[in-house]
Amino acid sequence: MIEAATVNTVMRTLADPTRRAVFERVAGSAEITVAELTRGSGVTQGAISQHLKSLKQAGLVAERPEGRNVYYRAQPEGLAPLVDWMSHYAVFWRGRLDNLRDLLEEIDP
């Protein structure tokens, strides 16, 4: 079984919509700075930094300092506890999707 604390940390971290949006922007870039994340986000640089700190603590992003900039990149392996937890419910979803397929075939043969 997956360690509950790890799954809870990832879920809690990604529960915040702004933090989730920051993670999605980081994941969509090879590397990105706080300044780039702040531009056009409507969120202050300080708030972006705090969200990145939470994402880093949860193992979802890594940082690479270079001169005056810090570059952030996604750590996909940080999502592993969540993926593992969700895989326990795969049987449920497969059954539901099979039922949906059967229903759709009945409606429109």
Phi and psi in degrees as a GROMACS rama.xvg file:
@    title "Ramachandran Plot"
@    xaxis  label "Phi"
@    yaxis  label "Psi"
@TYPE xy
-76.6342  142.231  ILE-2
-64.8452  120.129  GLU-3
-60.1055  -37.6712  ALA-4
-61.2725  -39.3743  ALA-5
-67.9627  -45.1268  THR-6
-62.3618  -43.826  VAL-7
-61.4305  -39.6015  ASN-8
-62.244  -47.1752  THR-9
-64.3289  -45.206  VAL-10
-62.7955  -44.9636  MET-11
-62.9476  -40.9791  ARG-12
-64.3374  -43.375  THR-13
-85.2731  -3.02304  LEU-14
-69.4763  -28.82  ALA-15
-76.2133  123.04  ASP-16
-62.2666  -36.0191  PRO-17
-67.9106  -43.0066  THR-18
-63.6158  -39.3706  ARG-19
-63.1169  -40.5458  ARG-20
-64.9124  -39.9132  ALA-21
-62.5648  -45.5803  VAL-22
-60.7394  -41.6593  PHE-23
-63.3566  -39.0589  GLU-24
-67.7118  -40.0723  ARG-25
-64.5563  -44.8305  VAL-26
-64.4884  -27.7512  ALA-27
-82.8682  -1.64218  GLY-28
-121.971  152.041  SER-29
-64.2448  -50.333  ALA-30
-150.246  150.684  GLU-31
-150.813  146.601  ILE-32
-95.7354  167.223  THR-33
-61.5212  -41.007  VAL-34
-60.5341  -42.4705  ALA-35
-66.2683  -38.107  GLU-36
-67.8096  -34.1048  LEU-37
-71.5707  -38.8991  THR-38
-55.7653  121.987  ARG-39
73.9351  5.54029  GLY-40
-89.0689  -22.148  SER-41
76.5179  12.6833  GLY-42
-121.436  144.02  VAL-43
-69.5273  158.359  THR-44
-61.8511  -37.9375  GLN-45
-62.5461  -40.8095  GLY-46
-67.234  -40.898  ALA-47
-60.1413  -43.3568  ILE-48
-61.1127  -40.9002  SER-49
-65.2157  -41.0078  GLN-50
-64.3655  -40.825  HIS-51
-64.3465  -36.7968  LEU-52
-61.3528  -44.7352  LYS-53
-63.709  -42.6498  SER-54
-63.734  -38.6759  LEU-55
-66.1543  -44.766  LYS-56
-61.9318  -30.8377  GLN-57
-83.1214  -4.08447  ALA-58
81.2014  18.8645  GLY-59
-94.6747  -20.2599  LEU-60
-136.547  157  VAL-61
-124.749  157.331  ALA-62
-123.548  152.346  GLU-63
-136.639  107.22  ARG-64
-73.866  140.067  PRO-65
-147.433  107.052  GLU-66
62.5786  -126.432  GLY-67
-87.8556  -6.72754  ARG-68
-104.497  153.095  ASN-69
-120.895  125.777  VAL-70
-100.842  133.858  TYR-71
-110.772  143.285  TYR-72
-139.066  152.855  ARG-73
-71.6786  146.356  ALA-74
-112.553  88.3521  GLN-75
-56.0619  -31.1959  PRO-76
-64.3838  -17.5916  GLU-77
-66.0178  -22.1555  GLY-78
-83.4696  -8.04928  LEU-79
-54.3079  -43.9022  ALA-80
-59.9592  -37.7444  PRO-81
-68.8456  -43.579  LEU-82
-63.0847  -43.2402  VAL-83
-61.9153  -43.1034  ASP-84
-62.2983  -44.1027  TRP-85
-67.4739  -29.5459  MET-86
-64.3994  -23.7741  SER-87
-64.641  -21.169  HIS-88
-103.119  7.86509  TYR-89
-60.2961  -37.8482  ALA-90
-61.0143  -42.7322  VAL-91
-58.1685  -49.2785  PHE-92
-67.6949  -39.2452  TRP-93
-59.2653  -45.2215  ARG-94
-62.2289  -43.0921  GLY-95
-64.8698  -42.3047  ARG-96
-68.3494  -35.1588  LEU-97
-63.0421  -43.1219  ASP-98
-62.5891  -41.0277  ASN-99
-63.2105  -44.0903  LEU-100
-60.1412  -44.649  ARG-101
-61.1511  -42.7235  ASP-102
-63.3989  -45.322  LEU-103
-63.1751  -35.1124  LEU-104
-69.8382  -33.0706  GLU-105
-67.6818  -41.5455  GLU-106
-69.6642  -43.628  ILE-107
-132.25  81.6656  ASP-108
